[in-house]
Amino acid sequence: MNAMQLLSHFDRICEAPDAIPRLRRFILDLAILGKLVMQDQKEEPASELLKRIQCNKAIAGFGRQPKKLQSSGGSSPFGIPASWEWTRLGTIADKLTDGSHNPPNDAGKGFPMLSSQNVLEGSVSFNNPSRYLSDADFKLEDARTRITTGDVLLTIVGSIGRSAVVPHHAPKFALQRSVAVIRTQLLPDFLSLQLRSPTVKMYFDEHGKGTAQKGIYLGKLAECPISVPPLAEQHRIVAKVEELMALCDRLETAQAERESRRDRLVASSLHWLNNGADPDAFRKHARFYFNHLPCLTMKSQHIQQLRQTILNLAVRGKLVPQDPHDESASVLLKRISAEKTKLAKEGKRKRDLELAPVDDMQAPFALPPSWIWTRFPELGVFGRGKSKHRPRNDRTLFDGGTHRLIQTGDVARSKGVIETYTSKYNDIGLAQSMKWPQGTLCITIAANIADSGILSFDACFPDSVVGFIPASQFPSAKYFEYFLRTAKTDLLAFAPATAQKNINLEILNAVLIPLPPLDEQQRIVAKVDELMALCDKLEAQLTTTQTESHRLLEAVLHEAIEQTA
């Protein structure tokens, strides 16, 4: 094993998502390949050990043995050292049986009866057994299985392949059918680690039966191929595996501590960005975070937190500086109101419902002086989609259709811009619905609550989606779509606790929207677009780094195996 090469690349390898578990599997692979420790030609070969086992079993009167596994002619799973031998589990097992199939239960008293949940990777847990046996039942069960120190336990139902050795001073216990007990003249710890190896688990996967709960029959278990080294080498292998697994434990602990510190640093930095009232302090924390982005964003959730922080800053007036020369939002709102009144008088739109004045005391946060709190109905056309016909999937609405129809799923998948549609209405379908123009902001109020996206084409949608067409003063609905992403959690709080949560138009009508001056709004959208593109780049880099780390890990481990051949 080329340890120097492995260590020289470890700083990159460890960033692979499964680096430590893969290293553990690699160690077990080397162990059963005969490549973990050196062979000693002076030691008694495994063939002699197997002869003694067969002799002892013959004296004890064991019955028919599994078919012999040939070590030549291509029938063995892989090549092994000359001093090793291939055999089958049933050949070397003095005992191979499973636990009770219909265990009684003595209501929490008596002797514990362990299930597969109590057999961990390399250890046995005697905590929280699911059943107990009375003294009389235990004697009957003990007469059948007779479990002693050094027996190997193996899970054979459900999660197949976890194994452990019964430790010294273990309390008396029995087994349920999900666990097999194996007694052998091999070193028990060596057999246990071999049963946990990827190669043996592959055999279990191939020969396991069942659908709802997979299991392996004892007959197939007895035929499982086992590579047997000399007894002295078994001791060396077990010692080396324990040493390397302890190293993996330390690496795993160090990795977890490093990730925990990074998570706390990210959370602290984003907290100060979101909550810093002092402009100088805010700029200081912003510089720190953005200067250290590559080091801080090592998880996809870090990037998601950054996206949310950018949006929070945007709608609070903290992302771009205010310009005192900008027309204030209150003047903008008056111009929008005047235009809506004019269109209503001309009969080109309905008059809006009268909304109560905004109470700034109920606003969720303070705004810059040039901003104002407002609501969707005051800023454009706002209403639910239509789909009057029942049943909604009636083919007469769709046959030969040309008018696109979106559903809540199209909005949920949109990532801000709706580019997919579910089906197409024909003219009959359109007559019972309503077509909304390209650029409409869509908000879901059923199934996926408060997902949002902007139409990239004209489309119809049902009443589970609310549409918002911004007034002509706004170049697009992008700012409002970004705002909705920050308010989604609060909107969800309004949803009744029913099987399918939903919110109604009345609730959305009352949602307070922080409105900046028009020029600042455009600067905000441009800055958010720029920073979201940076987040996209970071996400792509993170995926690339993790992929490269995984490939490097596989290459180094593969080469290490090849060089030990």
Secondary structure, DSSP 8 states (H G I E B T S, - for coil): --HHHHHHTHHHHTTSTTHHHHHHHHHHHHHHHT-SS---TTS--HHHHHHHHHHHHHHHT---------SSTT-SSS---TT-EEEEHHHHEEEEEE-BSS----TT-SEEEE-GGGB-SS-B--SS-SEEE-HHHHHHHHHHH---TT-EEEE-BSSTT-EEE--TT----EEBTTEEEEEESS-HHHHHHHHTSHHHHHHHHHH-B-SSS-B--HHHHHT-EEEE--HHHHHHHHHHHHHHHHHHHHHHHHHHHHHHHHHHHHHHHHHHHHH--SHHHHHHHHHHHHHTHHHH--SHHHHHHHHHHHHHHHHTT-SS---TTS--HHHHHHHHHHHHHHHHHTTSS----------GGG-SS---TT-EEE-GGGTEEEEE----SSSTT-GGGTTT--EEE--HHHHHTSTEEE---SEEE-HHHHHTS-EE-TT-EEEE-BSSTT-EEEESS-EE--TTEEEEEE-TTSS-SHHHHHHHHHHHHHHHTTS-SSSS-B--HHHHHH--EEE--HHHHHHHHHHHHHHHHHHHHHHHHHHHHHHHHHHHHHHHHHHHHHHT-
